[in-house]
Amino acid sequence: METTTSLEEKIQQLPPELQKEVEQIVQSLWEKSQHTKRQKPKFEWAGALKHLRDQYTSVELQHEILQERMKQP
């Protein structure tokens, strides 16, 4: 019958140089997990152009936005 050993116990049984390597790997995985958390998009702007509905079609608005973006440095 095999006894189970906790991850911490296994790490403690490693030589110091391998313990340091495990620490670096875990740190790398932790940093990776922090970067992959994405916020859900917020639609606070929804309806902000409602007053332009009668003046422009959606395609015309897209053209206006493109022209404004091209003006910026």
N, CA and C atoms as an extended XYZ file, in Angstrom:
219
Properties=species:S:1:pos:R:3:atomname:S:1:resname:S:1:resid:I:1 pbc="F F F"
N         0.841       -1.179        0.000 N   MET     1
C         0.000        0.000        0.000 CA  MET     1
C         0.890        1.249        0.000 C   MET     1
N         0.556        2.178       -0.879 N   GLU     2
C         1.355        3.387       -1.024 CA  GLU     2
C         0.742        4.519       -0.206 C   GLU     2
N         1.598        5.194        0.551 N   THR     3
C         1.091        6.337        1.310 CA  THR     3
C         1.217        7.592        0.457 C   THR     3
N         0.269        8.463        0.592 N   THR     4
C         0.319        9.697       -0.180 CA  THR     4
C         1.121       10.740        0.584 C   THR     4
N         1.906       11.487       -0.169 N   THR     5
C         2.728       12.540        0.408 CA  THR     5
C         2.237       13.869       -0.139 C   THR     5
N         2.123       14.836        0.742 N   SER     6
C         1.645       16.141        0.294 CA  SER     6
C         2.689       16.799       -0.596 C   SER     6
N         2.243       17.726       -1.372 N   LEU     7
C         3.131       18.453       -2.274 CA  LEU     7
C         4.229       19.167       -1.489 C   LEU     7
N         3.861       19.772       -0.377 N   GLU     8
C         4.857       20.469        0.444 CA  GLU     8
C         5.927       19.511        0.948 C   GLU     8
N         5.511       18.335        1.380 N   GLU     9
C         6.476       17.348        1.876 CA  GLU     9
C         7.422       16.907        0.771 C   GLU     9
N         6.882       16.713       -0.421 N   LYS    10
C         7.722       16.315       -1.550 CA  LYS    10
C         8.738       17.402       -1.877 C   LYS    10
N         8.289       18.646       -1.847 N   ILE    11
C         9.196       19.756       -2.143 CA  ILE    11
C        10.291       19.837       -1.088 C   ILE    11
N         9.927       19.644        0.176 N   GLN    12
C        10.908       19.709        1.258 CA  GLN    12
C        11.954       18.604        1.148 C   GLN    12
N        11.615       17.516        0.512 N   GLN    13
C        12.555       16.406        0.350 CA  GLN    13
C        13.529       16.633       -0.807 C   GLN    13
N        13.267       17.634       -1.630 N   LEU    14
C        14.156       17.942       -2.751 CA  LEU    14
C        15.402       18.667       -2.258 C   LEU    14
N        16.492       18.551       -3.018 N   PRO    15
C        17.682       19.331       -2.677 CA  PRO    15
C        17.392       20.831       -2.850 C   PRO    15
N        18.135       21.690       -2.157 N   PRO    16
C        17.859       23.135       -2.180 CA  PRO    16
C        17.798       23.744       -3.582 C   PRO    16
N        18.670       23.321       -4.485 N   GLU    17
C        18.655       23.901       -5.833 CA  GLU    17
C        17.363       23.552       -6.577 C   GLU    17
N        16.832       22.356       -6.346 N   LEU    18
C        15.563       21.985       -6.981 CA  LEU    18
C        14.384       22.670       -6.292 C   LEU    18
N        14.490       22.904       -4.997 N   GLN    19
C        13.447       23.656       -4.302 CA  GLN    19
C        13.346       25.066       -4.876 C   GLN    19
N        14.512       25.657       -5.163 N   LYS    20
C        14.530       26.993       -5.758 CA  LYS    20
C        13.882       26.959       -7.141 C   LYS    20
N        14.147       25.910       -7.906 N   GLU    21
C        13.545       25.774       -9.240 CA  GLU    21
C        12.025       25.636       -9.138 C   GLU    21
N        11.566       24.859       -8.171 N   VAL    22
C        10.124       24.707       -7.954 CA  VAL    22
C         9.511       26.065       -7.608 C   VAL    22
N        10.189       26.823       -6.754 N   GLU    23
C         9.698       28.146       -6.376 CA  GLU    23
C         9.573       29.054       -7.597 C   GLU    23
N        10.568       29.009       -8.485 N   GLN    24
C        10.533       29.828       -9.696 CA  GLN    24
C         9.395       29.410      -10.624 C   GLN    24
N         9.184       28.114      -10.747 N   ILE    25
C         8.103       27.612      -11.605 CA  ILE    25
C         6.745       28.038      -11.053 C   ILE    25
N         6.575       27.895       -9.747 N   VAL    26
C         5.311       28.280       -9.117 CA  VAL    26
C         5.084       29.783       -9.264 C   VAL    26
N         6.143       30.576       -9.085 N   GLN    27
C         6.028       32.026       -9.255 CA  GLN    27
C         5.604       32.363      -10.681 C   GLN    27
N         6.203       31.690      -11.648 N   SER    28
C         5.864       31.918      -13.052 CA  SER    28
C         4.403       31.565      -13.329 C   SER    28
N         3.950       30.452      -12.800 N   LEU    29
C         2.552       30.045      -12.978 CA  LEU    29
C         1.605       31.042      -12.310 C   LEU    29
N         1.977       31.529      -11.134 N   TRP    30
C         1.139       32.498      -10.431 CA  TRP    30
C         1.026       33.783      -11.239 C   TRP    30
N         2.162       34.281      -11.765 N   GLU    31
C         2.148       35.504      -12.575 CA  GLU    31
C         1.303       35.320      -13.831 C   GLU    31
N         1.418       34.156      -14.443 N   LYS    32
C         0.624       33.861      -15.640 CA  LYS    32
C        -0.868       33.884      -15.314 C   LYS    32
N        -1.228       33.346      -14.167 N   SER    33
C        -2.647       33.316      -13.791 CA  SER    33
C        -3.178       34.717      -13.520 C   SER    33
N        -2.323       35.619      -13.057 N   GLN    34
C        -2.743       36.988      -12.784 CA  GLN    34
C        -3.005       37.757      -14.073 C   GLN    34
N        -2.249       37.442      -15.119 N   HIS    35
C        -2.403       38.152      -16.383 CA  HIS    35
C        -3.588       37.651      -17.198 C   HIS    35
N        -4.030       36.441      -16.958 N   THR    36
C        -5.100       35.887      -17.777 CA  THR    36
C        -6.490       36.278      -17.272 C   THR    36
N        -6.554       36.871      -16.077 N   LYS    37
C        -7.854       37.292      -15.572 CA  LYS    37
C        -8.288       38.533      -16.335 C   LYS    37
N        -9.357       38.433      -17.029 N   ARG    38
C        -9.863       39.552      -17.820 CA  ARG    38
C       -11.182       40.022      -17.249 C   ARG    38
N       -11.344       41.312      -17.291 N   GLN    39
C       -12.605       41.870      -16.835 CA  GLN    39
C       -13.640       41.739      -17.938 C   GLN    39
N       -14.850       41.550      -17.509 N   LYS    40
C       -15.936       41.508      -18.482 CA  LYS    40
C       -16.108       42.903      -19.069 C   LYS    40
N       -16.459       42.992      -20.346 N   PRO    41
C       -16.636       44.322      -20.939 CA  PRO    41
C       -17.791       45.073      -20.278 C   PRO    41
N       -17.589       46.360      -20.151 N   LYS    42
C       -18.636       47.213      -19.583 CA  LYS    42
C       -19.286       47.971      -20.729 C   LYS    42
N       -20.565       48.066      -20.689 N   PHE    43
C       -21.298       48.746      -21.751 CA  PHE    43
C       -21.919       50.037      -21.224 C   PHE    43
N       -21.117       50.782      -20.446 N   GLU    44
C       -21.600       52.040      -19.890 CA  GLU    44
C       -21.928       53.040      -20.988 C   GLU    44
N       -21.278       52.902      -22.123 N   TRP    45
C       -21.455       53.834      -23.236 CA  TRP    45
C       -22.707       53.517      -24.052 C   TRP    45
N       -23.337       52.391      -23.801 N   ALA    46
C       -24.497       51.982      -24.594 CA  ALA    46
C       -25.561       53.073      -24.563 C   ALA    46
N       -25.999       53.471      -25.716 N   GLY    47
C       -27.024       54.492      -25.834 CA  GLY    47
C       -26.484       55.913      -25.857 C   GLY    47
N       -25.154       56.063      -25.760 N   ALA    48
C       -24.566       57.405      -25.714 CA  ALA    48
C       -24.747       58.166      -27.024 C   ALA    48
N       -24.937       57.465      -28.125 N   LEU    49
C       -25.107       58.124      -29.424 CA  LEU    49
C       -26.567       58.118      -29.885 C   LEU    49
N       -27.435       57.825      -28.958 N   LYS    50
C       -28.858       57.717      -29.289 CA  LYS    50
C       -29.397       58.991      -29.935 C   LYS    50
N       -28.886       60.138      -29.514 N   HIS    51
C       -29.372       61.412      -30.051 CA  HIS    51
C       -28.982       61.605      -31.518 C   HIS    51
N       -28.048       60.807      -32.023 N   LEU    52
C       -27.618       60.916      -33.422 CA  LEU    52
C       -28.339       59.924      -34.338 C   LEU    52
N       -29.240       59.158      -33.777 N   ARG    53
C       -29.921       58.103      -34.522 CA  ARG    53
C       -30.623       58.619      -35.774 C   ARG    53
N       -31.245       59.778      -35.670 N   ASP    54
C       -31.995       60.317      -36.810 CA  ASP    54
C       -31.100       61.047      -37.811 C   ASP    54
N       -29.878       61.399      -37.401 N   GLN    55
C       -28.971       62.146      -38.277 CA  GLN    55
C       -28.058       61.246      -39.105 C   GLN    55
N       -27.687       60.087      -38.567 N   TYR    56
C       -26.707       59.217      -39.226 CA  TYR    56
C       -27.189       57.770      -39.240 C   TYR    56
N       -26.743       57.037      -40.257 N   THR    57
C       -26.919       55.583      -40.234 CA  THR    57
C       -25.718       55.008      -39.493 C   THR    57
N       -25.762       53.737      -39.150 N   SER    58
C       -24.636       53.129      -38.442 CA  SER    58
C       -23.368       53.162      -39.290 C   SER    58
N       -23.502       52.991      -40.594 N   VAL    59
C       -22.339       53.034      -41.490 CA  VAL    59
C       -21.744       54.435      -41.517 C   VAL    59
N       -22.596       55.439      -41.561 N   GLU    60
C       -22.108       56.825      -41.557 CA  GLU    60
C       -21.375       57.146      -40.253 C   GLU    60
N       -21.895       56.647      -39.139 N   LEU    61
C       -21.216       56.849      -37.861 CA  LEU    61
C       -19.850       56.173      -37.852 C   LEU    61
N       -19.769       54.979      -38.424 N   GLN    62
C       -18.483       54.284      -38.499 CA  GLN    62
C       -17.477       55.101      -39.298 C   GLN    62
N       -17.923       55.695      -40.382 N   HIS    63
C       -17.039       56.536      -41.196 CA  HIS    63
C       -16.593       57.775      -40.419 C   HIS    63
N       -17.514       58.383      -39.694 N   GLU    64
C       -17.173       59.558      -38.883 CA  GLU    64
C       -16.127       59.196      -37.827 C   GLU    64
N       -16.326       58.071      -37.167 N   ILE    65
C       -15.387       57.626      -36.139 CA  ILE    65
C       -14.018       57.366      -36.748 C   ILE    65
N       -13.991       56.714      -37.895 N   LEU    66
C       -12.726       56.440      -38.574 CA  LEU    66
C       -12.002       57.734      -38.920 C   LEU    66
N       -12.728       58.712      -39.407 N   GLN    67
C       -12.119       60.001      -39.751 CA  GLN    67
C       -11.551       60.683      -38.510 C   GLN    67
N       -12.261       60.606      -37.392 N   GLU    68
C       -11.774       61.215      -36.151 CA  GLU    68
C       -10.511       60.513      -35.663 C   GLU    68
N       -10.478       59.197      -35.763 N   ARG    69
C        -9.292       58.447      -35.333 CA  ARG    69
C        -8.084       58.768      -36.197 C   ARG    69
N        -8.312       59.009      -37.469 N   MET    70
C        -7.206       59.311      -38.380 CA  MET    70
C        -6.638       60.704      -38.113 C   MET    70
N        -7.427       61.605      -37.536 N   LYS    71
C        -6.966       62.954      -37.211 CA  LYS    71
C        -5.995       62.942      -36.033 C   LYS    71
N        -6.183       61.999      -35.117 N   GLN    72
C        -5.359       61.944      -33.910 CA  GLN    72
C        -3.952       61.475      -34.256 C   GLN    72
N        -2.932       62.041      -33.546 N   PRO    73
C        -1.534       61.650      -33.830 CA  PRO    73
C        -1.230       60.231      -33.434 C   PRO    73
